[in-house]
Amino acid sequence: MSFISFLFLGIIVISITSSTTGKPHIINFQSPNLYPEGLAYDPLAQHFIVGALRHRTIHSVSAAGVVQTLIFDPSLPPNTSFMGMTVDTLNNRLLAVIHSYPPLPPFNALAAYDLGTRQRLFLSLLPDADASISPRFVANAVAVDFKGNAYVTNSLGNSEGNFIWKVNAGGEMSIFSGSPIFTQYPVDRNAPFSYCSLNGIAYDSKGFLLVVQTNTGKMFKVDAEDGTARTVLLNEDLHLADGISIRKDGVVLVVSQNQLWVLRSNDSCGEGVVYDKIDLDRERFPTSVVVGREERVYVLYGSVLEGIMGNGGREWFQIKQVKSGRESENENIWMFVLLGLGLAYFFFWRFQMKQLVKNMDKKTN
């Protein structure tokens, strides 16, 4: 290794170390009374996507905070809300869950929009419960598999709820999973958000879904073929868990109004550990987490509870990068180990060169 090569290695290590310890990327964006609940990332367009609480609109948000209207769907019932969203990258579609809050008439649906033409491909109605025996269903979050099948959680926290709808690539709806394990754990009905059960959902390319349950803090692993489910064994419950996302390296990210959990597993989520926890600003009510460019993790501060309660007037919202302190420390350790090995090799190279010069001098004399 020459001196130039060693210098180049040092520059790379310093730049990587700086990138892992630098300030987080913060995107402040303005859209009066938007109050977004769901957040998605479009890797092709390289922008974020958020949905309005009341306006029947979906917007893109650039890395610099520039907001543009992607979709306005006036055919939807007035004041319905866009909930969870995900980008179907293989089919260049946006899948968006739609729900109406009381006192509006019950309405739950999944819409698919072509991201090229921005036209709606289908609207799949998700049937509601019998109002005489159960409160209304709450279609909440959505995930998509590599075949274009969408999976939508029903967050109603009673025996009639706690299931997952499936909508195939053509828009045909069915009940996919109502595993009894979803109602196995006790719920403190006096606790905040005790009515909210199955919530965030994410698809893993190994052929399963991960679903979090808000009112118990449990995580379930659901087979994407037959809907069978089992509890993921964790070292702690994820109280008030909301959104969920999975990085390419298998790390699972779960957001609540209080914190972001970073989870790791060595057995495809049969069991796992909470590797790190990052405190969040609960006053701004974070609801969604996504993996953006270069595997960066972002949470949405949409203040949606404020909007649901009718306390309108907010204009500014935020998408913020969240970094794991433990992961950054480990990355820095490995960078310095690499730098140390390079330094050792450099000095060994210098020693060898000195010996070579001495030997040549002896032969010359």
C-alpha positions, 0 to 999 in steps of 0.5 A: 500500500502506497502513501497515496493509497493510505491517505485515500483510505483515511479520507474515506473512513473520515467521510463515512464517520462524519456521515454517520455522526452528522446532523439528521436530515430534517424536512419541514413542509407546508400544507395547511390543514394536511395532518398526514397519518401515512408516509411512503417513499417512492424510490424511483421518483426519490420523494416522500408521499403523504396523504391528507386527513380531510382533503381527498388529496395525496402529495409528494414531498421532496428532500428539500420540502417542496410539496406537490399534489400528486392525486386529487380523488373527488369521487371519494366521500367528502372528508374521508382520510388517507391512512397508511400508504405504500409504493408497489415498486414492481408495478409503479403503483401507490396503494392507499388505505381510506377511512372515514372517522365519526361522525361521517358514515362508515367507509373503508377502502383500498385505492390503487393509483398509477404513479405514472399517469396518476389515475386510479386503477381500482377502489376496493371496498372493505366491508364494515361490521354490522352496526347493530353488534359492533363498532365500525371497522378501522382500515389502517395500514397496508403492505404489498408483496412481490405479486402485487397483493396488498394486505390491510389491517383492521384496527378495531380492537374487539372480537369482530376486528383484529383481522387482515384483509387481502386485496389482490393485484386486480382489486379483489378483496378477501379476509386473509387472516383472523388468527385467534392469536390476535385476541389472545393477549389481555388489553387494559381497557383504561389505557390510552388507545385501548381500542386500537389493535392490529396496526402497522404491517410490513412485508418481508421478501422471505414470504411473511408479514410483520404486524404490530398490535397497538393495545398489547405491544405485541408483534406477529409474524404472519405467513403470506401464503396461508395467513397463519400467525405466531407471536414474535418473541421479543425482550420487551413489548412495543407499547403503543406501536403504530407504523413498521418498516423493514430495512434491506439488512433485515433490521425492523423499525417500529414507531410509536408516539413516544419512540422508535424501536430498532429490532434485530433478529437472527432467525427470520423474526421467530424471535428478536431483540430491541437493539436500540430505542430513540425518543421522539417528540410525542407532542407532534404525534409521530405515526409512520416510519419509512426507509428512504434513500441510502437506507436512511430511516425517517419518521413522520410528524403529522400531528394527526391526532390534533386534526382528528380532534378538530383542532385545525389551523396547522400549516407546517409538518415534518419528516425527520431522519432518525439515527440509531446511536448504537448503530452509529457507534458500531459503524464508527468502531469498524471504520477505525478498525479498518483504518488501524489495519491500514495503518499497520499495513502501511508501516509494515510496507515502509519497513519492508521497503527500508529493508529492500533499500538496505539490501540493494545498498549492500550489493552495490557496495 
